[in-house]
Amino acid sequence: MTITGTVSRDDELRNWPADEAAARAAQDRLRHHVVLDEPGPEADFDGTVAGVDVAYDDERGVVAAAAVVLDARTLRVVDQATAVGPVSFPYVPGLLAFREIPTVLDALDRLASLPDLVICDGYGLAHPRRFGLASHLGVLTGLPVIGVGKNPFTFTYEAPEAERGATSALLDGDEEVGRALRTRRGVKPVFVSVGHRVGLDRACAHTLRLATKYRQPETTRVADALCRRALAEV
């Protein structure tokens, strides 16, 4: 199975940027394909939601990616896949997608069927060029994608109220690029942003529903454990 979005994925991978200037140019070109006028699946939908994550072995120049599919209602794992590949782009803040996406796509291709929604451990519109990992992956696959980050990156926010479900705007100046979302009472928030084909309200609702016991959504937790295991087995 090969997942293809609104641009030619094969062309993009063949011409994958090798330096910072080319990567920034690719982001500026591809961000115009991000779909922002679809609300996305309802938070209580019947379907599947995938989490993707990566782990690195910098000494060997290797990255392992995991894609884990959960039943959206029960959060039971129904499918999973891993892929291992070379790290083909240097570490540059704001350009992490170029280190991760080729191997993430490989893992997604190994799933038995397409998920209805994807959750990334990263950012979408909450990005200096409004084109983080979640948006990039959405444009290349055509799937609805949400970015859920662990920190606010370069943006500002007021701490949301302490109760679970409280939110506050994640701001770049006066522009709301995402939301800080409290997934557990009194625990640091996560930072939710639109990736592709999902509105911010539903992105927050999905994230909250998936974070049943811990700060991070269950999709991210399971994918994180799986990619670390895959890396250890290389």
Contacts in CASP RR format, 6 or more apart in sequence:
PFRMAT RR
TARGET T0000
AUTHOR 0000-0000-0000
METHOD contacts of the structure
MODEL  1
MTITGTVSRDDELRNWPADEAAARAAQDRLRHHVVLDEPGPEADFDGTVA
GVDVAYDDERGVVAAAAVVLDARTLRVVDQATAVGPVSFPYVPGLLAFRE
IPTVLDALDRLASLPDLVICDGYGLAHPRRFGLASHLGVLTGLPVIGVGK
NPFTFTYEAPEAERGATSALLDGDEEVGRALRTRRGVKPVFVSVGHRVGL
DRACAHTLRLATKYRQPETTRVADALCRRALAEV
1 109 0 8 1.000
1 110 0 8 1.000
1 111 0 8 1.000
1 112 0 8 1.000
1 113 0 8 1.000
1 114 0 8 1.000
2 9 0 8 1.000
2 109 0 8 1.000
3 9 0 8 1.000
3 105 0 8 1.000
3 108 0 8 1.000
3 109 0 8 1.000
3 114 0 8 1.000
3 140 0 8 1.000
3 141 0 8 1.000
3 142 0 8 1.000
3 143 0 8 1.000
4 140 0 8 1.000
4 141 0 8 1.000
4 142 0 8 1.000
5 138 0 8 1.000
5 139 0 8 1.000
5 140 0 8 1.000
5 141 0 8 1.000
5 142 0 8 1.000
5 143 0 8 1.000
6 33 0 8 1.000
6 35 0 8 1.000
6 139 0 8 1.000
6 142 0 8 1.000
7 30 0 8 1.000
7 33 0 8 1.000
7 139 0 8 1.000
7 140 0 8 1.000
9 105 0 8 1.000
9 140 0 8 1.000
9 141 0 8 1.000
12 26 0 8 1.000
12 30 0 8 1.000
12 140 0 8 1.000
13 102 0 8 1.000
13 105 0 8 1.000
16 88 0 8 1.000
16 89 0 8 1.000
16 98 0 8 1.000
16 102 0 8 1.000
17 23 0 8 1.000
17 25 0 8 1.000
17 26 0 8 1.000
17 89 0 8 1.000
17 98 0 8 1.000
18 89 0 8 1.000
20 92 0 8 1.000
20 95 0 8 1.000
23 89 0 8 1.000
23 92 0 8 1.000
23 95 0 8 1.000
23 98 0 8 1.000
24 95 0 8 1.000
24 129 0 8 1.000
26 98 0 8 1.000
27 95 0 8 1.000
27 129 0 8 1.000
27 131 0 8 1.000
27 132 0 8 1.000
27 136 0 8 1.000
28 129 0 8 1.000
28 131 0 8 1.000
30 131 0 8 1.000
30 136 0 8 1.000
30 139 0 8 1.000
31 129 0 8 1.000
31 130 0 8 1.000
31 131 0 8 1.000
31 135 0 8 1.000
31 139 0 8 1.000
33 139 0 8 1.000
34 125 0 8 1.000
34 130 0 8 1.000
34 131 0 8 1.000
34 135 0 8 1.000
34 138 0 8 1.000
34 139 0 8 1.000
34 195 0 8 1.000
34 196 0 8 1.000
35 196 0 8 1.000
35 197 0 8 1.000
36 194 0 8 1.000
36 199 0 8 1.000
38 144 0 8 1.000
38 197 0 8 1.000
38 198 0 8 1.000
38 199 0 8 1.000
39 198 0 8 1.000
39 199 0 8 1.000
39 201 0 8 1.000
39 202 0 8 1.000
40 117 0 8 1.000
40 144 0 8 1.000
40 197 0 8 1.000
40 198 0 8 1.000
40 199 0 8 1.000
40 202 0 8 1.000
41 47 0 8 1.000
41 72 0 8 1.000
41 116 0 8 1.000
41 117 0 8 1.000
41 144 0 8 1.000
41 198 0 8 1.000
41 202 0 8 1.000
41 206 0 8 1.000
42 202 0 8 1.000
43 202 0 8 1.000
43 205 0 8 1.000
43 206 0 8 1.000
43 208 0 8 1.000
43 209 0 8 1.000
44 73 0 8 1.000
44 209 0 8 1.000
45 72 0 8 1.000
45 116 0 8 1.000
46 72 0 8 1.000
46 73 0 8 1.000
47 71 0 8 1.000
47 72 0 8 1.000
47 73 0 8 1.000
47 116 0 8 1.000
48 69 0 8 1.000
48 70 0 8 1.000
48 71 0 8 1.000
48 72 0 8 1.000
48 78 0 8 1.000
48 79 0 8 1.000
48 113 0 8 1.000
48 115 0 8 1.000
48 116 0 8 1.000
48 117 0 8 1.000
49 69 0 8 1.000
49 70 0 8 1.000
49 72 0 8 1.000
49 115 0 8 1.000
49 116 0 8 1.000
49 117 0 8 1.000
49 118 0 8 1.000
49 119 0 8 1.000
49 206 0 8 1.000
49 210 0 8 1.000
49 219 0 8 1.000
50 67 0 8 1.000
50 68 0 8 1.000
50 69 0 8 1.000
50 70 0 8 1.000
50 108 0 8 1.000
50 111 0 8 1.000
50 115 0 8 1.000
50 117 0 8 1.000
50 118 0 8 1.000
50 119 0 8 1.000
50 219 0 8 1.000
51 66 0 8 1.000
51 67 0 8 1.000
51 68 0 8 1.000
51 69 0 8 1.000
51 70 0 8 1.000
51 115 0 8 1.000
51 118 0 8 1.000
51 119 0 8 1.000
51 120 0 8 1.000
51 121 0 8 1.000
51 217 0 8 1.000
51 219 0 8 1.000
51 220 0 8 1.000
51 222 0 8 1.000
51 223 0 8 1.000
52 65 0 8 1.000
52 66 0 8 1.000
52 67 0 8 1.000
52 68 0 8 1.000
52 104 0 8 1.000
52 107 0 8 1.000
52 108 0 8 1.000
52 118 0 8 1.000
52 119 0 8 1.000
52 120 0 8 1.000
52 121 0 8 1.000
52 137 0 8 1.000
52 223 0 8 1.000
53 65 0 8 1.000
53 66 0 8 1.000
53 121 0 8 1.000
53 220 0 8 1.000
53 223 0 8 1.000
53 224 0 8 1.000
53 226 0 8 1.000
53 227 0 8 1.000
54 63 0 8 1.000
54 64 0 8 1.000
54 65 0 8 1.000
54 66 0 8 1.000
54 99 0 8 1.000
54 100 0 8 1.000
54 103 0 8 1.000
54 104 0 8 1.000
54 227 0 8 1.000
55 63 0 8 1.000
55 64 0 8 1.000
55 224 0 8 1.000
55 227 0 8 1.000
55 228 0 8 1.000
55 230 0 8 1.000
55 231 0 8 1.000
56 62 0 8 1.000
56 63 0 8 1.000
56 64 0 8 1.000
56 87 0 8 1.000
56 99 0 8 1.000
56 231 0 8 1.000
57 63 0 8 1.000
57 64 0 8 1.000
57 231 0 8 1.000
57 234 0 8 1.000
58 87 0 8 1.000
60 234 0 8 1.000
61 86 0 8 1.000
61 87 0 8 1.000
62 84 0 8 1.000
62 85 0 8 1.000
62 86 0 8 1.000
62 87 0 8 1.000
62 231 0 8 1.000
62 234 0 8 1.000
63 84 0 8 1.000
63 85 0 8 1.000
63 86 0 8 1.000
63 87 0 8 1.000
63 99 0 8 1.000
63 100 0 8 1.000
63 103 0 8 1.000
63 231 0 8 1.000
64 82 0 8 1.000
64 83 0 8 1.000
64 84 0 8 1.000
64 85 0 8 1.000
64 103 0 8 1.000
64 227 0 8 1.000
64 228 0 8 1.000
64 230 0 8 1.000
64 231 0 8 1.000
64 234 0 8 1.000
65 82 0 8 1.000
65 83 0 8 1.000
65 84 0 8 1.000
65 100 0 8 1.000
65 103 0 8 1.000
65 104 0 8 1.000
65 106 0 8 1.000
65 107 0 8 1.000
65 227 0 8 1.000
65 230 0 8 1.000
66 80 0 8 1.000
66 81 0 8 1.000
66 82 0 8 1.000
66 107 0 8 1.000
66 223 0 8 1.000
66 224 0 8 1.000
66 226 0 8 1.000
66 227 0 8 1.000
66 230 0 8 1.000
67 80 0 8 1.000
67 81 0 8 1.000
67 82 0 8 1.000
67 104 0 8 1.000
67 107 0 8 1.000
67 108 0 8 1.000
67 110 0 8 1.000
67 111 0 8 1.000
67 223 0 8 1.000
68 77 0 8 1.000
68 79 0 8 1.000
68 80 0 8 1.000
68 219 0 8 1.000
68 222 0 8 1.000
68 223 0 8 1.000
68 226 0 8 1.000
69 77 0 8 1.000
69 78 0 8 1.000
69 79 0 8 1.000
69 80 0 8 1.000
69 111 0 8 1.000
69 115 0 8 1.000
70 76 0 8 1.000
70 77 0 8 1.000
70 78 0 8 1.000
70 210 0 8 1.000
70 218 0 8 1.000
70 219 0 8 1.000
70 222 0 8 1.000
71 78 0 8 1.000
72 116 0 8 1.000
72 117 0 8 1.000
75 210 0 8 1.000
75 212 0 8 1.000
75 218 0 8 1.000
77 222 0 8 1.000
79 111 0 8 1.000
79 112 0 8 1.000
79 113 0 8 1.000
80 111 0 8 1.000
80 222 0 8 1.000
80 226 0 8 1.000
81 107 0 8 1.000
81 108 0 8 1.000
81 109 0 8 1.000
81 110 0 8 1.000
81 111 0 8 1.000
82 107 0 8 1.000
82 110 0 8 1.000
82 226 0 8 1.000
82 227 0 8 1.000
82 230 0 8 1.000
83 103 0 8 1.000
83 104 0 8 1.000
83 106 0 8 1.000
83 107 0 8 1.000
83 110 0 8 1.000
83 230 0 8 1.000
84 103 0 8 1.000
84 230 0 8 1.000
84 231 0 8 1.000
84 234 0 8 1.000
85 102 0 8 1.000
85 103 0 8 1.000
85 106 0 8 1.000
87 99 0 8 1.000
88 98 0 8 1.000
88 99 0 8 1.000
88 102 0 8 1.000
89 95 0 8 1.000
89 98 0 8 1.000
89 99 0 8 1.000
90 99 0 8 1.000
91 99 0 8 1.000
94 127 0 8 1.000
94 128 0 8 1.000
94 129 0 8 1.000
94 132 0 8 1.000
96 122 0 8 1.000
96 133 0 8 1.000
97 132 0 8 1.000
97 133 0 8 1.000
97 136 0 8 1.000
97 137 0 8 1.000
100 133 0 8 1.000
101 133 0 8 1.000
101 136 0 8 1.000
101 137 0 8 1.000
101 140 0 8 1.000
104 137 0 8 1.000
105 137 0 8 1.000
105 140 0 8 1.000
105 141 0 8 1.000
108 118 0 8 1.000
108 141 0 8 1.000
114 143 0 8 1.000
115 143 0 8 1.000
116 143 0 8 1.000
116 144 0 8 1.000
117 143 0 8 1.000
117 144 0 8 1.000
117 145 0 8 1.000
117 146 0 8 1.000
117 198 0 8 1.000
117 206 0 8 1.000
118 134 0 8 1.000
118 137 0 8 1.000
118 138 0 8 1.000
118 141 0 8 1.000
118 143 0 8 1.000
118 144 0 8 1.000
118 145 0 8 1.000
118 146 0 8 1.000
119 145 0 8 1.000
119 146 0 8 1.000
119 147 0 8 1.000
119 148 0 8 1.000
119 206 0 8 1.000
119 207 0 8 1.000
119 210 0 8 1.000
119 217 0 8 1.000
119 219 0 8 1.000
119 220 0 8 1.000
120 133 0 8 1.000
120 134 0 8 1.000
120 137 0 8 1.000
120 145 0 8 1.000
120 146 0 8 1.000
120 147 0 8 1.000
120 148 0 8 1.000
120 195 0 8 1.000
121 147 0 8 1.000
121 148 0 8 1.000
121 149 0 8 1.000
121 150 0 8 1.000
121 216 0 8 1.000
121 220 0 8 1.000
121 223 0 8 1.000
121 224 0 8 1.000
122 132 0 8 1.000
122 133 0 8 1.000
122 134 0 8 1.000
122 147 0 8 1.000
122 148 0 8 1.000
122 149 0 8 1.000
123 132 0 8 1.000
123 133 0 8 1.000
123 134 0 8 1.000
123 147 0 8 1.000
123 149 0 8 1.000
123 153 0 8 1.000
123 191 0 8 1.000
123 193 0 8 1.000
124 130 0 8 1.000
124 131 0 8 1.000
124 132 0 8 1.000
124 133 0 8 1.000
124 134 0 8 1.000
124 135 0 8 1.000
124 145 0 8 1.000
124 147 0 8 1.000
124 193 0 8 1.000
124 194 0 8 1.000
124 195 0 8 1.000
125 131 0 8 1.000
125 132 0 8 1.000
125 135 0 8 1.000
125 177 0 8 1.000
125 178 0 8 1.000
125 193 0 8 1.000
125 194 0 8 1.000
125 195 0 8 1.000
126 132 0 8 1.000
126 147 0 8 1.000
126 152 0 8 1.000
126 153 0 8 1.000
126 155 0 8 1.000
126 170 0 8 1.000
126 177 0 8 1.000
126 178 0 8 1.000
126 191 0 8 1.000
126 193 0 8 1.000
127 135 0 8 1.000
127 153 0 8 1.000
127 177 0 8 1.000
127 193 0 8 1.000
128 154 0 8 1.000
130 177 0 8 1.000
132 195 0 8 1.000
133 147 0 8 1.000
134 145 0 8 1.000
134 146 0 8 1.000
134 147 0 8 1.000
134 193 0 8 1.000
134 194 0 8 1.000
134 195 0 8 1.000
134 196 0 8 1.000
135 145 0 8 1.000
135 194 0 8 1.000
135 195 0 8 1.000
135 196 0 8 1.000
137 143 0 8 1.000
137 145 0 8 1.000
137 196 0 8 1.000
138 144 0 8 1.000
138 145 0 8 1.000
138 195 0 8 1.000
138 196 0 8 1.000
138 197 0 8 1.000
139 196 0 8 1.000
142 196 0 8 1.000
142 197 0 8 1.000
143 196 0 8 1.000
143 197 0 8 1.000
144 196 0 8 1.000
144 197 0 8 1.000
144 198 0 8 1.000
145 195 0 8 1.000
145 196 0 8 1.000
145 197 0 8 1.000
145 198 0 8 1.000
146 192 0 8 1.000
146 193 0 8 1.000
146 194 0 8 1.000
146 195 0 8 1.000
146 198 0 8 1.000
146 203 0 8 1.000
146 206 0 8 1.000
146 207 0 8 1.000
147 192 0 8 1.000
147 193 0 8 1.000
147 194 0 8 1.000
147 195 0 8 1.000
147 203 0 8 1.000
148 190 0 8 1.000
148 191 0 8 1.000
148 192 0 8 1.000
148 207 0 8 1.000
148 216 0 8 1.000
148 217 0 8 1.000
148 220 0 8 1.000
149 190 0 8 1.000
149 191 0 8 1.000
149 192 0 8 1.000
149 193 0 8 1.000
150 190 0 8 1.000
150 191 0 8 1.000
150 216 0 8 1.000
151 191 0 8 1.000
152 170 0 8 1.000
152 180 0 8 1.000
152 191 0 8 1.000
153 191 0 8 1.000
154 172 0 8 1.000
155 170 0 8 1.000
155 171 0 8 1.000
155 172 0 8 1.000
155 177 0 8 1.000
155 178 0 8 1.000
155 191 0 8 1.000
156 170 0 8 1.000
156 171 0 8 1.000
156 172 0 8 1.000
156 173 0 8 1.000
157 168 0 8 1.000
157 169 0 8 1.000
157 170 0 8 1.000
157 171 0 8 1.000
157 180 0 8 1.000
157 191 0 8 1.000
158 168 0 8 1.000
158 169 0 8 1.000
158 180 0 8 1.000
159 168 0 8 1.000
159 180 0 8 1.000
159 189 0 8 1.000
160 166 0 8 1.000
160 167 0 8 1.000
160 168 0 8 1.000
160 180 0 8 1.000
160 181 0 8 1.000
160 182 0 8 1.000
160 189 0 8 1.000
161 182 0 8 1.000
162 182 0 8 1.000
162 185 0 8 1.000
162 186 0 8 1.000
163 182 0 8 1.000
163 185 0 8 1.000
164 182 0 8 1.000
164 183 0 8 1.000
164 184 0 8 1.000
164 185 0 8 1.000
164 208 0 8 1.000
165 181 0 8 1.000
165 182 0 8 1.000
165 183 0 8 1.000
165 208 0 8 1.000
166 181 0 8 1.000
166 182 0 8 1.000
167 179 0 8 1.000
167 180 0 8 1.000
167 181 0 8 1.000
167 182 0 8 1.000
167 189 0 8 1.000
167 204 0 8 1.000
168 179 0 8 1.000
168 180 0 8 1.000
168 189 0 8 1.000
169 176 0 8 1.000
169 178 0 8 1.000
169 179 0 8 1.000
169 180 0 8 1.000
170 176 0 8 1.000
170 177 0 8 1.000
170 178 0 8 1.000
170 179 0 8 1.000
170 180 0 8 1.000
170 191 0 8 1.000
170 193 0 8 1.000
171 177 0 8 1.000
176 200 0 8 1.000
177 193 0 8 1.000
178 191 0 8 1.000
178 192 0 8 1.000
178 193 0 8 1.000
178 194 0 8 1.000
178 200 0 8 1.000
179 191 0 8 1.000
179 192 0 8 1.000
179 193 0 8 1.000
179 200 0 8 1.000
179 204 0 8 1.000
180 189 0 8 1.000
180 190 0 8 1.000
180 191 0 8 1.000
180 192 0 8 1.000
181 189 0 8 1.000
181 190 0 8 1.000
181 191 0 8 1.000
181 192 0 8 1.000
181 204 0 8 1.000
181 207 0 8 1.000
181 208 0 8 1.000
182 189 0 8 1.000
183 189 0 8 1.000
183 190 0 8 1.000
183 207 0 8 1.000
183 208 0 8 1.000
183 211 0 8 1.000
183 214 0 8 1.000
183 215 0 8 1.000
183 216 0 8 1.000
183 217 0 8 1.000
184 211 0 8 1.000
184 214 0 8 1.000
184 215 0 8 1.000
187 215 0 8 1.000
188 215 0 8 1.000
190 207 0 8 1.000
190 211 0 8 1.000
190 215 0 8 1.000
190 216 0 8 1.000
190 217 0 8 1.000
192 200 0 8 1.000
192 203 0 8 1.000
192 204 0 8 1.000
192 207 0 8 1.000
193 200 0 8 1.000
193 203 0 8 1.000
194 200 0 8 1.000
194 203 0 8 1.000
195 203 0 8 1.000
198 206 0 8 1.000
206 217 0 8 1.000
207 217 0 8 1.000
210 217 0 8 1.000
210 218 0 8 1.000
210 219 0 8 1.000
211 217 0 8 1.000
211 218 0 8 1.000
212 218 0 8 1.000
214 221 0 8 1.000
216 224 0 8 1.000
END
